[in-house]
Amino acid sequence: MKLECKHVWQHISEYIDGSVDAKLREDIERHLEHCEICSAILDSTRNILILTADNRTFELPVGYSERLHKRLAKELESSEQNSDDK
Amino acid sequence: MEMTGTTEAGLIARILAGEKELFHELIRPYERMVYLTLFSIVRNETEAEDGAQEAVISAYRHLASFRGDAKFSTWLTTIAINEGRKRLRKTKGAVEDSIEEKEESHEGDYTPAPLTDWREIPLEALERKELREALRVAVTELPGIYRQVFTLRDLEELNIEETAQALGITTGAVKVRLHRARLMLQKRLVPYLKTTAPARRGFFGRAL
């Protein structure tokens, strides 16, 4: 079946996740071979996802981990005392 | 780094048996995930950090109620989501939620932006700071229901089922929201991606 661009766009997310069935995958790939626009959309979307998963894009506040473990240590200590009280 | 189920289960058993200090180790691989989950809901660094601490403490206090039938990471994410929602209600009331429910049913125009003069961008272009910054802003400004699904799935890399479980929605809803979120981001970031395209290429992908 010949796909239109719009049809490819509808499935682009699932295509990236590899969750379209074999037949549709084949149709999409055949379309991509000759469609510059859809190929560019696919590439750009993929690049965004690569960048998203890169730890440097979404950084944690400086000192986050230290503060978290300090707070946790306090909690562990106080729960220790509570169980001693009983 | 992901711990194997057995190691993690072993760690949990030991903590519950009294080796409380091991909770530090149990939580370490998930610190980032907890913060990002909180941030995707409250969208404020200080609130997200406070919430992350609360969520981790809450996970510690309720560890005995964790059942091995779900993954620890999913269970922890659920706690983080609940903490975030609690904070959001406190600061904003339920206003945002009800607005977003409407957005969901709205048949929006979720189409990608077509690119012209595009060629695959070189890896070094992805290193550019402006692009990262633009992406951060774009994700933060997505409507909440899309932002949360996108964060769990594409940032924290949970799978579709885990994302659905953590958010308490169907896998179908996860797929729809994820699709829309990705296309909204693509559309928004195209200007930044375009300027990184170094050269034109021929109509069938051949270099001119």
Interface residues (C-beta under 8 A of the other chain):
Chain A: K6 W9 I12 S13 E14 I16 D17 S19 H34 E36 I37 S39 A40 I41 D43 S44 T45 N47 I48 L49 I50 L51 T52 A53 D54 N55 R56 T57 F58 L60 P61 Y64 S65 R67 L68 H69 R71 L72 A73 E75 L76 S79 E80
Chain B: K20 E21 F23 H24 I27 E31 R32 Y35 L36 F39 E45 E49 A52 Q53 V56 I57 Y60 R61 T111 P112 A113 P114 L115 T116 W118 E120 I121 L126 L131 R132 L135 R136 V139 F150 D154 L155 E157 I160 K175 L178 H179 R182 L183 L185 Q186 L189 V190 L193 F203 F204 G205
